[in-house]
Amino acid sequence: MGRLPVVSGSDAVRAFERIGYDVDHQTGSHIILRNRRPPFRRLTVPHHKELARGTLRALIREAGLTVDEFARLLAT
């Protein structure tokens, strides 16, 4: 397993959009994403300059990705 990258909320949203998530709405400083395909999962991404490691790891896990797969999405 690779190292967890340091990313902003905006960078994380762009990476999740590459695998089928769309911005549903924003409530305060949290961006709500919804998957286009079943099971239509929702992710809540804080719109911060730097996401906490535990928060980012949980988002990656909820999206069904590994850390390496997420890092590849950031690079593309």
PQR file with spaces between the fields and no chain letter, atoms N, CA, C, O and H, PARSE charges and radii, in Angstrom:
ATOM       1  N    MET     1       0.844   -1.173    0.000 -0.4000 1.5000
ATOM       2  CA   MET     1       0.000    0.000    0.000 -0.0000 2.0000
ATOM       3  C    MET     1       0.885    1.230    0.000  0.5500 1.7000
ATOM       4  O    MET     1       1.851    1.310    0.758 -0.5500 1.4000
ATOM       5  N    GLY     2       0.553    2.192   -0.853 -0.4000 1.5000
ATOM       6  CA   GLY     2       1.326    3.412   -0.970 -0.0000 2.0000
ATOM       7  C    GLY     2       1.012    4.405    0.126  0.5500 1.7000
ATOM       8  O    GLY     2       0.092    4.221    0.923 -0.5500 1.4000
ATOM       9  H    GLY     2      -0.232    2.127   -1.470  0.4000 1.0000
ATOM      10  N    ARG     3       1.800    5.460    0.141 -0.4000 1.5000
ATOM      11  CA   ARG     3       1.573    6.522    1.119 -0.0000 2.0000
ATOM      12  C    ARG     3       0.328    7.315    0.759  0.5500 1.7000
ATOM      13  O    ARG     3       0.000    7.498   -0.413 -0.5500 1.4000
ATOM      14  H    ARG     3       2.547    5.610   -0.506  0.4000 1.0000
ATOM      15  N    LEU     4      -0.345    7.770    1.776 -0.4000 1.5000
ATOM      16  CA   LEU     4      -1.533    8.578    1.583 -0.0000 2.0000
ATOM      17  C    LEU     4      -1.116    9.969    1.127  0.5500 1.7000
ATOM      18  O    LEU     4      -0.340   10.629    1.818 -0.5500 1.4000
ATOM      19  H    LEU     4      -0.079    7.621    2.728  0.4000 1.0000
ATOM      20  N    PRO     5      -1.612   10.435   -0.024 -0.5600 1.5000
ATOM      21  CA   PRO     5      -1.211   11.761   -0.505  0.2800 2.0000
ATOM      22  C    PRO     5      -1.859   12.877    0.321  0.5500 1.7000
ATOM      23  O    PRO     5      -2.902   12.677    0.944 -0.5500 1.4000
ATOM      24  N    VAL     6      -1.237   14.032    0.314 -0.4000 1.5000
ATOM      25  CA   VAL     6      -1.806   15.215    0.956 -0.0000 2.0000
ATOM      26  C    VAL     6      -2.547   15.984   -0.130  0.5500 1.7000
ATOM      27  O    VAL     6      -1.940   16.456   -1.091 -0.5500 1.4000
ATOM      28  H    VAL     6      -0.390   14.194   -0.192  0.4000 1.0000
ATOM      29  N    VAL     7      -3.865   16.106    0.029 -0.4000 1.5000
ATOM      30  CA   VAL     7      -4.681   16.754   -1.000 -0.0000 2.0000
ATOM      31  C    VAL     7      -5.667   17.721   -0.365  0.5500 1.7000
ATOM      32  O    VAL     7      -5.980   17.633    0.822 -0.5500 1.4000
ATOM      33  H    VAL     7      -4.358   15.723    0.810  0.4000 1.0000
ATOM      34  N    SER     8      -6.144   18.641   -1.185 -0.4000 1.5000
ATOM      35  CA   SER     8      -7.198   19.559   -0.756 -0.0000 2.0000
ATOM      36  C    SER     8      -8.555   18.919   -1.060  0.5500 1.7000
ATOM      37  O    SER     8      -8.634   17.907   -1.756 -0.5500 1.4000
ATOM      38  H    SER     8      -5.889   18.712   -2.150  0.4000 1.0000
ATOM      39  N    GLY     9      -9.591   19.509   -0.540 -0.4000 1.5000
ATOM      40  CA   GLY     9     -10.933   19.023   -0.830 -0.0000 2.0000
ATOM      41  C    GLY     9     -11.266   19.111   -2.306  0.5500 1.7000
ATOM      42  O    GLY     9     -11.912   18.217   -2.852 -0.5500 1.4000
ATOM      43  H    GLY     9      -9.527   20.332    0.025  0.4000 1.0000
ATOM      44  N    SER    10     -10.828   20.187   -2.961 -0.4000 1.5000
ATOM      45  CA   SER    10     -11.084   20.366   -4.400 -0.0000 2.0000
ATOM      46  C    SER    10     -10.387   19.290   -5.223  0.5500 1.7000
ATOM      47  O    SER    10     -10.959   18.765   -6.179 -0.5500 1.4000
ATOM      48  H    SER    10     -10.303   20.913   -2.518  0.4000 1.0000
ATOM      49  N    ASP    11      -9.143   18.960   -4.848 -0.4000 1.5000
ATOM      50  CA   ASP    11      -8.416   17.901   -5.564 -0.0000 2.0000
ATOM      51  C    ASP    11      -9.111   16.553   -5.395  0.5500 1.7000
ATOM      52  O    ASP    11      -9.204   15.775   -6.345 -0.5500 1.4000
ATOM      53  H    ASP    11      -8.679   19.386   -4.071  0.4000 1.0000
ATOM      54  N    ALA    12      -9.593   16.283   -4.203 -0.4000 1.5000
ATOM      55  CA   ALA    12     -10.291   15.022   -3.950 -0.0000 2.0000
ATOM      56  C    ALA    12     -11.581   14.949   -4.769  0.5500 1.7000
ATOM      57  O    ALA    12     -11.905   13.900   -5.326 -0.5500 1.4000
ATOM      58  H    ALA    12      -9.518   16.915   -3.432  0.4000 1.0000
ATOM      59  N    VAL    13     -12.308   16.049   -4.840 -0.4000 1.5000
ATOM      60  CA   VAL    13     -13.551   16.072   -5.629 -0.0000 2.0000
ATOM      61  C    VAL    13     -13.245   15.772   -7.095  0.5500 1.7000
ATOM      62  O    VAL    13     -13.952   14.985   -7.723 -0.5500 1.4000
ATOM      63  H    VAL    13     -12.045   16.901   -4.388  0.4000 1.0000
ATOM      64  N    ARG    14     -12.200   16.390   -7.645 -0.4000 1.5000
ATOM      65  CA   ARG    14     -11.833   16.131   -9.053 -0.0000 2.0000
ATOM      66  C    ARG    14     -11.481   14.665   -9.269  0.5500 1.7000
ATOM      67  O    ARG    14     -11.854   14.083  -10.288 -0.5500 1.4000
ATOM      68  H    ARG    14     -11.625   17.030   -7.135  0.4000 1.0000
ATOM      69  N    ALA    15     -10.767   14.061   -8.321 -0.4000 1.5000
ATOM      70  CA   ALA    15     -10.407   12.647   -8.451 -0.0000 2.0000
ATOM      71  C    ALA    15     -11.655   11.764   -8.412  0.5500 1.7000
ATOM      72  O    ALA    15     -11.785   10.835   -9.210 -0.5500 1.4000
ATOM      73  H    ALA    15     -10.465   14.533   -7.494  0.4000 1.0000
ATOM      74  N    PHE    16     -12.564   12.050   -7.493 -0.4000 1.5000
ATOM      75  CA   PHE    16     -13.785   11.240   -7.415 -0.0000 2.0000
ATOM      76  C    PHE    16     -14.686   11.446   -8.632  0.5500 1.7000
ATOM      77  O    PHE    16     -15.405   10.526   -9.022 -0.5500 1.4000
ATOM      78  H    PHE    16     -12.459   12.804   -6.845  0.4000 1.0000
ATOM      79  N    GLU    17     -14.660   12.618   -9.230 -0.4000 1.5000
ATOM      80  CA   GLU    17     -15.443   12.848  -10.447 -0.0000 2.0000
ATOM      81  C    GLU    17     -14.958   11.962  -11.585  0.5500 1.7000
ATOM      82  O    GLU    17     -15.745   11.591  -12.457 -0.5500 1.4000
ATOM      83  H    GLU    17     -14.076   13.365   -8.913  0.4000 1.0000
ATOM      84  N    ARG    18     -13.683   11.619  -11.589 -0.4000 1.5000
ATOM      85  CA   ARG    18     -13.125   10.763  -12.648 -0.0000 2.0000
ATOM      86  C    ARG    18     -13.652    9.339  -12.585  0.5500 1.7000
ATOM      87  O    ARG    18     -13.580    8.616  -13.578 -0.5500 1.4000
ATOM      88  H    ARG    18     -13.044   11.920  -10.880  0.4000 1.0000
ATOM      89  N    ILE    19     -14.181    8.918  -11.435 -0.4000 1.5000
ATOM      90  CA   ILE    19     -14.701    7.551  -11.330 -0.0000 2.0000
ATOM      91  C    ILE    19     -16.226    7.518  -11.260  0.5500 1.7000
ATOM      92  O    ILE    19     -16.805    6.492  -10.903 -0.5500 1.4000
ATOM      93  H    ILE    19     -14.239    9.505  -10.628  0.4000 1.0000
ATOM      94  N    GLY    20     -16.881    8.626  -11.597 -0.4000 1.5000
ATOM      95  CA   GLY    20     -18.332    8.591  -11.718 -0.0000 2.0000
ATOM      96  C    GLY    20     -19.114    9.344  -10.667  0.5500 1.7000
ATOM      97  O    GLY    20     -20.338    9.220  -10.621 -0.5500 1.4000
ATOM      98  H    GLY    20     -16.411    9.460  -11.887  0.4000 1.0000
ATOM      99  N    TYR    21     -18.463   10.114   -9.825 -0.4000 1.5000
ATOM     100  CA   TYR    21     -19.186   10.923   -8.839 -0.0000 2.0000
ATOM     101  C    TYR    21     -19.441   12.307   -9.409  0.5500 1.7000
ATOM     102  O    TYR    21     -18.601   12.861  -10.118 -0.5500 1.4000
ATOM     103  H    TYR    21     -17.468   10.214   -9.863  0.4000 1.0000
ATOM     104  N    ASP    22     -20.606   12.862   -9.095 -0.4000 1.5000
ATOM     105  CA   ASP    22     -20.971   14.222   -9.496 -0.0000 2.0000
ATOM     106  C    ASP    22     -21.257   15.033   -8.246  0.5500 1.7000
ATOM     107  O    ASP    22     -21.698   14.496   -7.230 -0.5500 1.4000
ATOM     108  H    ASP    22     -21.288   12.412   -8.519  0.4000 1.0000
ATOM     109  N    VAL    23     -21.003   16.333   -8.332 -0.4000 1.5000
ATOM     110  CA   VAL    23     -21.350   17.215   -7.221 -0.0000 2.0000
ATOM     111  C    VAL    23     -22.868   17.312   -7.172  0.5500 1.7000
ATOM     112  O    VAL    23     -23.503   17.745   -8.134 -0.5500 1.4000
ATOM     113  H    VAL    23     -20.646   16.769   -9.158  0.4000 1.0000
ATOM     114  N    ASP    24     -23.440   16.909   -6.051 -0.4000 1.5000
ATOM     115  CA   ASP    24     -24.887   16.971   -5.859 -0.0000 2.0000
ATOM     116  C    ASP    24     -25.259   18.342   -5.315  0.5500 1.7000
ATOM     117  O    ASP    24     -26.121   19.021   -5.872 -0.5500 1.4000
ATOM     118  H    ASP    24     -22.924   16.558   -5.270  0.4000 1.0000
ATOM     119  N    HIS    25     -24.612   18.751   -4.230 -0.4000 1.5000
ATOM     120  CA   HIS    25     -24.824   20.074   -3.665 -0.0000 2.0000
ATOM     121  C    HIS    25     -23.721   20.364   -2.643  0.5500 1.7000
ATOM     122  O    HIS    25     -22.886   19.509   -2.348 -0.5500 1.4000
ATOM     123  H    HIS    25     -23.912   18.200   -3.778  0.4000 1.0000
ATOM     124  N    GLN    26     -23.739   21.561   -2.125 -0.4000 1.5000
ATOM     125  CA   GLN    26     -22.781   21.950   -1.104 -0.0000 2.0000
ATOM     126  C    GLN    26     -23.539   22.543    0.074  0.5500 1.7000
ATOM     127  O    GLN    26     -24.422   23.384   -0.098 -0.5500 1.4000
ATOM     128  H    GLN    26     -24.417   22.255   -2.365  0.4000 1.0000
ATOM     129  N    THR    27     -23.185   22.096    1.264 -0.4000 1.5000
ATOM     130  CA   THR    27     -23.780   22.617    2.487 -0.0000 2.0000
ATOM     131  C    THR    27     -22.654   23.172    3.332  0.5500 1.7000
ATOM     132  O    THR    27     -21.853   22.416    3.882 -0.5500 1.4000
ATOM     133  H    THR    27     -22.468   21.413    1.404  0.4000 1.0000
ATOM     134  N    GLY    28     -22.590   24.473    3.438 -0.4000 1.5000
ATOM     135  CA   GLY    28     -21.495   25.095    4.187 -0.0000 2.0000
ATOM     136  C    GLY    28     -20.167   24.798    3.520  0.5500 1.7000
ATOM     137  O    GLY    28     -19.971   25.095    2.342 -0.5500 1.4000
ATOM     138  H    GLY    28     -23.240   25.087    2.992  0.4000 1.0000
ATOM     139  N    SER    29     -19.257   24.210    4.279 -0.4000 1.5000
ATOM     140  CA   SER    29     -17.934   23.906    3.731 -0.0000 2.0000
ATOM     141  C    SER    29     -17.807   22.448    3.324  0.5500 1.7000
ATOM     142  O    SER    29     -16.689   21.954    3.185 -0.5500 1.4000
ATOM     143  H    SER    29     -19.416   23.969    5.236  0.4000 1.0000
ATOM     144  N    HIS    30     -18.916   21.744    3.127 -0.4000 1.5000
ATOM     145  CA   HIS    30     -18.883   20.339    2.732 -0.0000 2.0000
ATOM     146  C    HIS    30     -19.544   20.159    1.373  0.5500 1.7000
ATOM     147  O    HIS    30     -20.656   20.630    1.137 -0.5500 1.4000
ATOM     148  H    HIS    30     -19.824   22.146    3.240  0.4000 1.0000
ATOM     149  N    ILE    31     -18.838   19.468    0.488 -0.4000 1.5000
ATOM     150  CA   ILE    31     -19.333   19.182   -0.854 -0.0000 2.0000
ATOM     151  C    ILE    31     -19.901   17.768   -0.843  0.5500 1.7000
ATOM     152  O    ILE    31     -19.215   16.825   -0.448 -0.5500 1.4000
ATOM     153  H    ILE    31     -17.935   19.085    0.679  0.4000 1.0000
ATOM     154  N    ILE    32     -21.138   17.618   -1.270 -0.4000 1.5000
ATOM     155  CA   ILE    32     -21.801   16.322   -1.294 -0.0000 2.0000
ATOM     156  C    ILE    32     -21.730   15.783   -2.719  0.5500 1.7000
ATOM     157  O    ILE    32     -22.207   16.417   -3.660 -0.5500 1.4000
ATOM     158  H    ILE    32     -21.695   18.383   -1.590  0.4000 1.0000
ATOM     159  N    LEU    33     -21.128   14.604   -2.862 -0.4000 1.5000
ATOM     160  CA   LEU    33     -21.012   13.949   -4.166 -0.0000 2.0000
ATOM     161  C    LEU    33     -21.950   12.757   -4.206  0.5500 1.7000
ATOM     162  O    LEU    33     -22.181   12.108   -3.186 -0.5500 1.4000
ATOM     163  H    LEU    33     -20.740   14.089   -2.097  0.4000 1.0000
ATOM     164  N    ARG    34     -22.487   12.470   -5.373 -0.4000 1.5000
ATOM     165  CA   ARG    34     -23.348   11.295   -5.554 -0.0000 2.0000
ATOM     166  C    ARG    34     -22.860   10.524   -6.775  0.5500 1.7000
ATOM     167  O    ARG    34     -22.539   11.111   -7.808 -0.5500 1.4000
ATOM     168  H    ARG    34     -22.299   12.997   -6.201  0.4000 1.0000
ATOM     169  N    ASN    35     -22.810    9.204   -6.642 -0.4000 1.5000
ATOM     170  CA   ASN    35     -22.370    8.355   -7.737 -0.0000 2.0000
ATOM     171  C    ASN    35     -23.461    8.281   -8.797  0.5500 1.7000
ATOM     172  O    ASN    35     -24.646    8.198   -8.477 -0.5500 1.4000
ATOM     173  H    ASN    35     -23.071    8.727   -5.802  0.4000 1.0000
ATOM     174  N    ARG    36     -23.047    8.312  -10.074 -0.4000 1.5000
ATOM     175  CA   ARG    36     -24.014    8.249  -11.183 -0.0000 2.0000
ATOM     176  C    ARG    36     -24.628    6.872  -11.336  0.5500 1.7000
ATOM     177  O    ARG    36     -25.750    6.737  -11.825 -0.5500 1.4000
ATOM     178  H    ARG    36     -22.083    8.379  -10.335  0.4000 1.0000
ATOM     179  N    ARG    37     -23.885    5.833  -10.912 -0.4000 1.5000
ATOM     180  CA   ARG    37     -24.332    4.461  -11.107 -0.0000 2.0000
ATOM     181  C    ARG    37     -24.734    3.832   -9.773  0.5500 1.7000
ATOM     182  O    ARG    37     -24.268    4.253   -8.715 -0.5500 1.4000
ATOM     183  H    ARG    37     -22.974    5.943  -10.515  0.4000 1.0000
ATOM     184  N    PRO    38     -25.613    2.810   -9.833 -0.5600 1.5000
ATOM     185  CA   PRO    38     -25.979    2.123   -8.588  0.2800 2.0000
ATOM     186  C    PRO    38     -24.731    1.598   -7.904  0.5500 1.7000
ATOM     187  O    PRO    38     -23.817    1.148   -8.596 -0.5500 1.4000
ATOM     188  N    PRO    39     -24.645    1.631   -6.610 -0.5600 1.5000
ATOM     189  CA   PRO    39     -25.682    1.886   -5.618  0.2800 2.0000
ATOM     190  C    PRO    39     -25.840    3.352   -5.241  0.5500 1.7000
ATOM     191  O    PRO    39     -26.328    3.642   -4.149 -0.5500 1.4000
ATOM     192  N    PHE    40     -25.450    4.276   -6.092 -0.4000 1.5000
ATOM     193  CA   PHE    40     -25.651    5.721   -5.891 -0.0000 2.0000
ATOM     194  C    PHE    40     -25.103    6.198   -4.546  0.5500 1.7000
ATOM     195  O    PHE    40     -25.764    6.941   -3.819 -0.5500 1.4000
ATOM     196  H    PHE    40     -25.053    4.040   -6.979  0.4000 1.0000
ATOM     197  N    ARG    41     -23.899    5.765   -4.232 -0.4000 1.5000
ATOM     198  CA   ARG    41     -23.278    6.163   -2.961 -0.0000 2.0000
ATOM     199  C    ARG    41     -23.096    7.666   -2.887  0.5500 1.7000
ATOM     200  O    ARG    41     -22.967    8.342   -3.907 -0.5500 1.4000
ATOM     201  H    ARG    41     -23.362    5.162   -4.822  0.4000 1.0000
ATOM     202  N    ARG    42     -23.086    8.180   -1.664 -0.4000 1.5000
ATOM     203  CA   ARG    42     -22.830    9.602   -1.417 -0.0000 2.0000
ATOM     204  C    ARG    42     -21.532    9.743   -0.646  0.5500 1.7000
ATOM     205  O    ARG    42     -21.242    8.956    0.255 -0.5500 1.4000
ATOM     206  H    ARG    42     -23.191    7.631   -0.835  0.4000 1.0000
ATOM     207  N    LEU    43     -20.764   10.736   -1.002 -0.4000 1.5000
ATOM     208  CA   LEU    43     -19.549   11.086   -0.271 -0.0000 2.0000
ATOM     209  C    LEU    43     -19.672   12.537    0.167  0.5500 1.7000
ATOM     210  O    LEU    43     -20.161   13.383   -0.581 -0.5500 1.4000
ATOM     211  H    LEU    43     -20.999   11.376   -1.734  0.4000 1.0000
ATOM     212  N    THR    44     -19.228   12.815    1.371 -0.4000 1.5000
ATOM     213  CA   THR    44     -19.213   14.181    1.879 -0.0000 2.0000
ATOM     214  C    THR    44     -17.761   14.594    2.038  0.5500 1.7000
ATOM     215  O    THR    44     -17.053   14.091    2.911 -0.5500 1.4000
ATOM     216  H    THR    44     -18.830   12.128    1.979  0.4000 1.0000
ATOM     217  N    VAL    45     -17.321   15.517    1.185 -0.4000 1.5000
ATOM     218  CA   VAL    45     -15.919   15.947    1.167 -0.0000 2.0000
ATOM     219  C    VAL    45     -15.821   17.353    1.749  0.5500 1.7000
ATOM     220  O    VAL    45     -16.453   18.275    1.234 -0.5500 1.4000
ATOM     221  H    VAL    45     -17.896   15.925    0.476  0.4000 1.0000
ATOM     222  N    PRO    46     -15.036   17.534    2.818 -0.5600 1.5000
ATOM     223  CA   PRO    46     -14.839   18.884    3.352  0.2800 2.0000
ATOM     224  C    PRO    46     -14.082   19.736    2.342  0.5500 1.7000
ATOM     225  O    PRO    46     -13.102   19.277    1.756 -0.5500 1.4000
ATOM     226  N    HIS    47     -14.518   20.951    2.137 -0.4000 1.5000
ATOM     227  CA   HIS    47     -13.859   21.861    1.195 -0.0000 2.0000
ATOM     228  C    HIS    47     -12.778   22.641    1.944  0.5500 1.7000
ATOM     229  O    HIS    47     -12.905   23.842    2.186 -0.5500 1.4000
ATOM     230  H    HIS    47     -15.314   21.325    2.613  0.4000 1.0000
ATOM     231  N    HIS    48     -11.707   21.919    2.303 -0.4000 1.5000
ATOM     232  CA   HIS    48     -10.611   22.492    3.070 -0.0000 2.0000
ATOM     233  C    HIS    48      -9.345   22.517    2.223  0.5500 1.7000
ATOM     234  O    HIS    48      -9.252   21.824    1.210 -0.5500 1.4000
ATOM     235  H    HIS    48     -11.604   20.944    2.106  0.4000 1.0000
ATOM     236  N    LYS    49      -8.372   23.321    2.647 -0.4000 1.5000
ATOM     237  CA   LYS    49      -7.095   23.389    1.926 -0.0000 2.0000
ATOM     238  C    LYS    49      -6.347   22.069    1.999  0.5500 1.7000
ATOM     239  O    LYS    49      -5.670   21.679    1.047 -0.5500 1.4000
ATOM     240  H    LYS    49      -8.447   23.884    3.470  0.4000 1.0000
ATOM     241  N    GLU    50      -6.469   21.378    3.134 -0.4000 1.5000
ATOM     242  CA   GLU    50      -5.800   20.093    3.301 -0.0000 2.0000
ATOM     243  C    GLU    50      -6.720   19.177    4.104  0.5500 1.7000
ATOM     244  O    GLU    50      -7.158   19.525    5.200 -0.5500 1.4000
ATOM     245  H    GLU    50      -7.018   21.695    3.907  0.4000 1.0000
ATOM     246  N    LEU    51      -7.008   17.993    3.539 -0.4000 1.5000
ATOM     247  CA   LEU    51      -7.874   17.043    4.228 -0.0000 2.0000
ATOM     248  C    LEU    51      -7.071   16.274    5.270  0.5500 1.7000
ATOM     249  O    LEU    51      -5.912   15.928    5.043 -0.5500 1.4000
ATOM     250  H    LEU    51      -6.652   17.710    2.649  0.4000 1.0000
ATOM     251  N    ALA    52      -7.688   16.014    6.399 -0.4000 1.5000
ATOM     252  CA   ALA    52      -7.057   15.205    7.436 -0.0000 2.0000
ATOM     253  C    ALA    52      -6.851   13.790    6.898  0.5500 1.7000
ATOM     254  O    ALA    52      -7.644   13.295    6.098 -0.5500 1.4000
ATOM     255  H    ALA    52      -8.630   16.296    6.584  0.4000 1.0000
ATOM     256  N    ARG    53      -5.780   13.152    7.348 -0.4000 1.5000
ATOM     257  CA   ARG    53      -5.455   11.812    6.827 -0.0000 2.0000
ATOM     258  C    ARG    53      -6.568   10.808    7.069  0.5500 1.7000
ATOM     259  O    ARG    53      -6.907   10.033    6.174 -0.5500 1.4000
ATOM     260  H    ARG    53      -5.136   13.554    7.998  0.4000 1.0000
ATOM     261  N    GLY    54      -7.139   10.812    8.264 -0.4000 1.5000
ATOM     262  CA   GLY    54      -8.215    9.872    8.577 -0.0000 2.0000
ATOM     263  C    GLY    54      -9.447   10.114    7.739  0.5500 1.7000
ATOM     264  O    GLY    54     -10.107    9.169    7.307 -0.5500 1.4000
ATOM     265  H    GLY    54      -6.864   11.442    8.991  0.4000 1.0000
ATOM     266  N    THR    55      -9.763   11.377    7.506 -0.4000 1.5000
ATOM     267  CA   THR    55     -10.916   11.730    6.674 -0.0000 2.0000
ATOM     268  C    THR    55     -10.703   11.267    5.243  0.5500 1.7000
ATOM     269  O    THR    55     -11.599   10.684    4.632 -0.5500 1.4000
ATOM     270  H    THR    55      -9.227   12.145    7.857  0.4000 1.0000
ATOM     271  N    LEU    56      -9.517   11.528    4.710 -0.4000 1.5000
ATOM     272  CA   LEU    56      -9.222   11.119    3.340 -0.0000 2.0000
ATOM     273  C    LEU    56      -9.241    9.606    3.205  0.5500 1.7000
ATOM     274  O    LEU    56      -9.785    9.073    2.238 -0.5500 1.4000
ATOM     275  H    LEU    56      -8.789   12.002    5.206  0.4000 1.0000
ATOM     276  N    ARG    57      -8.652    8.916    4.166 -0.4000 1.5000
ATOM     277  CA   ARG    57      -8.639    7.442    4.128 -0.0000 2.0000
ATOM     278  C    ARG    57     -10.070    6.901    4.160  0.5500 1.7000
ATOM     279  O    ARG    57     -10.381    5.947    3.447 -0.5500 1.4000
ATOM     280  H    ARG    57      -8.210    9.349    4.952  0.4000 1.0000
ATOM     281  N    ALA    58     -10.938    7.492    4.974 -0.4000 1.5000
ATOM     282  CA   ALA    58     -12.335    7.049    5.047 -0.0000 2.0000
ATOM     283  C    ALA    58     -13.065    7.301    3.733  0.5500 1.7000
ATOM     284  O    ALA    58     -13.844    6.458    3.290 -0.5500 1.4000
ATOM     285  H    ALA    58     -10.686    8.267    5.553  0.4000 1.0000
ATOM     286  N    LEU    59     -12.823    8.452    3.103 -0.4000 1.5000
ATOM     287  CA   LEU    59     -13.461    8.754    1.815 -0.0000 2.0000
ATOM     288  C    LEU    59     -13.023    7.769    0.742  0.5500 1.7000
ATOM     289  O    LEU    59     -13.839    7.300   -0.052 -0.5500 1.4000
ATOM     290  H    LEU    59     -12.190    9.138    3.462  0.4000 1.0000
ATOM     291  N    ILE    60     -11.732    7.458    0.721 -0.4000 1.5000
ATOM     292  CA   ILE    60     -11.212    6.502   -0.264 -0.0000 2.0000
ATOM     293  C    ILE    60     -11.859    5.139   -0.055  0.5500 1.7000
ATOM     294  O    ILE    60     -12.250    4.477   -1.017 -0.5500 1.4000
ATOM     295  H    ILE    60     -11.069    7.838    1.365  0.4000 1.0000
ATOM     296  N    ARG    61     -11.970    4.723    1.198 -0.4000 1.5000
ATOM     297  CA   ARG    61     -12.576    3.430    1.515 -0.0000 2.0000
ATOM     298  C    ARG    61     -14.052    3.414    1.128  0.5500 1.7000
ATOM     299  O    ARG    61     -14.527    2.434    0.555 -0.5500 1.4000
ATOM     300  H    ARG    61     -11.652    5.260    1.979  0.4000 1.0000
ATOM     301  N    GLU    62     -14.785    4.488    1.432 -0.4000 1.5000
ATOM     302  CA   GLU    62     -16.207    4.569    1.094 -0.0000 2.0000
ATOM     303  C    GLU    62     -16.433    4.523   -0.409  0.5500 1.7000
ATOM     304  O    GLU    62     -17.449    4.000   -0.867 -0.5500 1.4000
ATOM     305  H    GLU    62     -14.399    5.284    1.898  0.4000 1.0000
ATOM     306  N    ALA    63     -15.492    5.069   -1.188 -0.4000 1.5000
ATOM     307  CA   ALA    63     -15.616    5.060   -2.647 -0.0000 2.0000
ATOM     308  C    ALA    63     -15.233    3.706   -3.237  0.5500 1.7000
ATOM     309  O    ALA    63     -15.401    3.485   -4.436 -0.5500 1.4000
ATOM     310  H    ALA    63     -14.667    5.494   -0.817  0.4000 1.0000
ATOM     311  N    GLY    64     -14.721    2.800   -2.405 -0.4000 1.5000
ATOM     312  CA   GLY    64     -14.348    1.467   -2.891 -0.0000 2.0000
ATOM     313  C    GLY    64     -13.008    1.440   -3.590  0.5500 1.7000
ATOM     314  O    GLY    64     -12.771    0.588   -4.447 -0.5500 1.4000
ATOM     315  H    GLY    64     -14.585    2.980   -1.431  0.4000 1.0000
ATOM     316  N    LEU    65     -12.124    2.364   -3.237 -0.4000 1.5000
ATOM     317  CA   LEU    65     -10.810    2.449   -3.861 -0.0000 2.0000
ATOM     318  C    LEU    65      -9.708    2.065   -2.880  0.5500 1.7000
ATOM     319  O    LEU    65      -9.925    2.008   -1.670 -0.5500 1.4000
ATOM     320  H    LEU    65     -12.316    3.057   -2.541  0.4000 1.0000
ATOM     321  N    THR    66      -8.535    1.807   -3.420 -0.4000 1.5000
ATOM     322  CA   THR    66      -7.342    1.674   -2.597 -0.0000 2.0000
ATOM     323  C    THR    66      -6.591    2.993   -2.664  0.5500 1.7000
ATOM     324  O    THR    66      -6.885    3.839   -3.508 -0.5500 1.4000
ATOM     325  H    THR    66      -8.359    1.854   -4.403  0.4000 1.0000
ATOM     326  N    VAL    67      -5.625    3.169   -1.778 -0.4000 1.5000
ATOM     327  CA   VAL    67      -4.839    4.396   -1.766 -0.0000 2.0000
ATOM     328  C    VAL    67      -4.082    4.540   -3.086  0.5500 1.7000
ATOM     329  O    VAL    67      -3.978    5.644   -3.621 -0.5500 1.4000
ATOM     330  H    VAL    67      -5.385    2.482   -1.092  0.4000 1.0000
ATOM     331  N    ASP    68      -3.556    3.436   -3.613 -0.4000 1.5000
ATOM     332  CA   ASP    68      -2.819    3.494   -4.882 -0.0000 2.0000
ATOM     333  C    ASP    68      -3.728    3.901   -6.043  0.5500 1.7000
ATOM     334  O    ASP    68      -3.323    4.693   -6.894 -0.5500 1.4000
ATOM     335  H    ASP    68      -3.641    2.540   -3.178  0.4000 1.0000
ATOM     336  N    GLU    69      -4.949    3.368   -6.085 -0.4000 1.5000
ATOM     337  CA   GLU    69      -5.892    3.739   -7.140 -0.0000 2.0000
ATOM     338  C    GLU    69      -6.247    5.222   -7.047  0.5500 1.7000
ATOM     339  O    GLU    69      -6.346    5.911   -8.063 -0.5500 1.4000
ATOM     340  H    GLU    69      -5.278    2.725   -5.394  0.4000 1.0000
ATOM     341  N    PHE    70      -6.439    5.706   -5.815 -0.4000 1.5000
ATOM     342  CA   PHE    70      -6.749    7.127   -5.637 -0.0000 2.0000
ATOM     343  C    PHE    70      -5.573    8.001   -6.084  0.5500 1.7000
ATOM     344  O    PHE    70      -5.771    9.032   -6.726 -0.5500 1.4000
ATOM     345  H    PHE    70      -6.360    5.147   -4.990  0.4000 1.0000
ATOM     346  N    ALA    71      -4.364    7.590   -5.746 -0.4000 1.5000
ATOM     347  CA   ALA    71      -3.168    8.367   -6.154 -0.0000 2.0000
ATOM     348  C    ALA    71      -3.072    8.427   -7.679  0.5500 1.7000
ATOM     349  O    ALA    71      -2.688    9.457   -8.233 -0.5500 1.4000
ATOM     350  H    ALA    71      -4.203    6.752   -5.223  0.4000 1.0000
ATOM     351  N    ARG    72      -3.417    7.333   -8.362 -0.4000 1.5000
ATOM     352  CA   ARG    72      -3.394    7.330   -9.831 -0.0000 2.0000
ATOM     353  C    ARG    72      -4.441    8.289  -10.395  0.5500 1.7000
ATOM     354  O    ARG    72      -4.199    8.939  -11.412 -0.5500 1.4000
ATOM     355  H    ARG    72      -3.729    6.496   -7.912  0.4000 1.0000
ATOM     356  N    LEU    73      -5.592    8.384   -9.750 -0.4000 1.5000
ATOM     357  CA   LEU    73      -6.633    9.318  -10.203 -0.0000 2.0000
ATOM     358  C    LEU    73      -6.164   10.763  -10.048  0.5500 1.7000
ATOM     359  O    LEU    73      -6.495   11.613  -10.874 -0.5500 1.4000
ATOM     360  H    LEU    73      -5.789    7.856   -8.923  0.4000 1.0000
ATOM     361  N    LEU    74      -5.404   11.044   -9.008 -0.4000 1.5000
ATOM     362  CA   LEU    74      -4.880   12.388   -8.812 -0.0000 2.0000
ATOM     363  C    LEU    74      -3.862   12.754   -9.896  0.5500 1.7000
ATOM     364  O    LEU    74      -3.772   13.909  -10.312 -0.5500 1.4000
ATOM     365  H    LEU    74      -5.134   10.353   -8.337  0.4000 1.0000
ATOM     366  N    ALA    75      -3.100   11.756  -10.343 -0.4000 1.5000
ATOM     367  CA   ALA    75      -2.038   11.998  -11.316 -0.0000 2.0000
ATOM     368  C    ALA    75      -2.578   12.229  -12.714  0.5500 1.7000
ATOM     369  O    ALA    75      -1.903   12.850  -13.536 -0.5500 1.4000
ATOM     370  H    ALA    75      -3.173   10.818  -10.004  0.4000 1.0000
ATOM     371  N    THR    76      -3.789   11.741  -13.008 -0.4000 1.5000
ATOM     372  CA   THR    76      -4.320   11.882  -14.379 -0.0000 2.0000
ATOM     373  C    THR    76      -5.081   13.168  -14.542  0.5500 1.7000
ATOM     374  O    THR    76      -5.594   13.449  -15.625 -0.5500 1.4000
ATOM     375  H    THR    76      -4.338   11.237  -12.341  0.4000 1.0000
